[in-house]
Amino acid sequence: MRRAFIQDKTLLQRIRGVYYGWWIVASAFVVNAISTGVFFLGFSVFFLPIQRDLDISRAAASLPFSLSRIVSGVTAPLLGFNLDKIGASRVLMLAGLLCALGFIFIGLAQSFIIFLLIFMFLLTPGFQGGVDTPTTATVSRWFVKKRATALSLGSVGYALGGVILTPLLAVSVVQFGWRPTAIATGIAIGVVIIPLALVLKGSPEEKGLLPDGAPVTPLRSGESRGRGSIPLSADDFTFKEALRTPTFWCLSVSYGIRGMVWNGIMIHIVAIMVWKGMEESTAAPLLGVFPLMWIPVTLTMGWLAGKWPKHKIAAVAALANGAGLLLFFTSDLISLWHVLLIFALFAPSEGSWALAWAMLADQFGRKNFSAVRGGMQVVFSVMGIGAPFYSGWIYDRTESYTWAIIPAAVGLGIAAVLNWFMPQARKPAPAAPAQPNLAAAVK
């Protein structure tokens, strides 16, 4: 008994000795799993049942996803700019509450207008910026040298959520209906996310630590560790300085295109597979295979980011995604293996989102990461406003997704070019001090 106690104590000491930043990565992993599994990918499972239940067109069913970008364009930047003042923990707690209530009320909605309002003002601010902004910002602050690895590990949660939660939603919708499934999902979100918010701490400095778990040197007499804030380094950009760089716009627009393609295509992905001859009962659970492919791809890209330029890895990923979209046109009736190949080509682009945040912190520093990321969210939101509605409108008019897929593939080609040629961010040169007017001084 005594020996077992000693072993347990040793294990507890090892757990306590883990750098706290890795606990934040674990929290981000779980939160990301929920956000993709039940919303970003999972909501496509609800798309056709909601359309049928509310007796609306596909364009109308897509409208909430388009209008939500306007709400996201306002709320996400505000959260980014004020994250330090509000606190990452409080932001995540509030987001978890909004997400939980959103799914519960969606399950009770009996009209399209109520559905639209709930989606825009509860689910949108909860998921699109409210959930992943505090976790991503916090991970980026706790790591510097290991930032790409830490963000990639957290991003694997996106994939695992799609692998486990999205198929569970699909099965539940078939067995119990979409309304009970939505209500149960809301309850589960509140039970999991709200307590996880307590794990987030704004920066290692708040706990008297250094980024990456670097050894803390003993203080000399009279020195202060400077707890509670991140010291500003010469490499940190202010939001206004970042906004003036071509780097910010290359990064924002290239990933804004990715977000636009996701919003325009992935919410319709089950409908697209049905359009190509696959049974809905097969297409919906098959979505779980897609994020399964993200896991090795995301981890590999995080490893490659330490060896190759991140922006060039992101460029290749965008090209692969575009090629995957074009494969929809190689057959009128797609098979299982056809879909798996398409998903495999989609996977690198989804895995590259961790690289986006790593590049953002690498280029502009960690002091104002949340504010700069909030500025990027404005670009993402503006670019993604019409994409879901456009895809639905195209299908309603033509009974085909052809002219939704082709522009998306072209856009990803543009994103690849922007990533490949993205320049290094350079701070503006400080203004030269004014020279004294010697002639005036003599007079």
Protein Blocks (a to p, Z undefined) as FASTA:
>chain_A
ZZmmmmmmmmmmmmmmpcfklmmmmmmmmmmmmmmmmmmmmmmmmmmmmmmmnopafklm
mmmmmmmmmmmmmmmmmmmmmmmmnopklmmmmmmmmmmmmmmmmmmpcbfklmmmmmmm
mmmmmmnoplmmmmmmmmmmmpcklmmmmmmmmmmmmmmmmmmmmmmmmmmmmmnojklm
mmmmmmmmmmmmmmmmmmpcfbfklnopaehhiacddddehiaehioiacddfklccfkl
mmmpmklmmmmmmmmmmmmmmmmmmmmmmmmmmmnopafklmmmmmmmmmmmmmmmmmmm
mmmmmmmcfklmmmmmmmmmmmmmmmmmmpfbdcfklmmmmmmmmmmmmmmmmmmmmmmm
mmnojklmmmmmmmmmmmmmmmmmmmmmmmmmmmmmnopaklmmmmmmmmmmmmmmmmmm
occdddddddddddddfklmmZZ
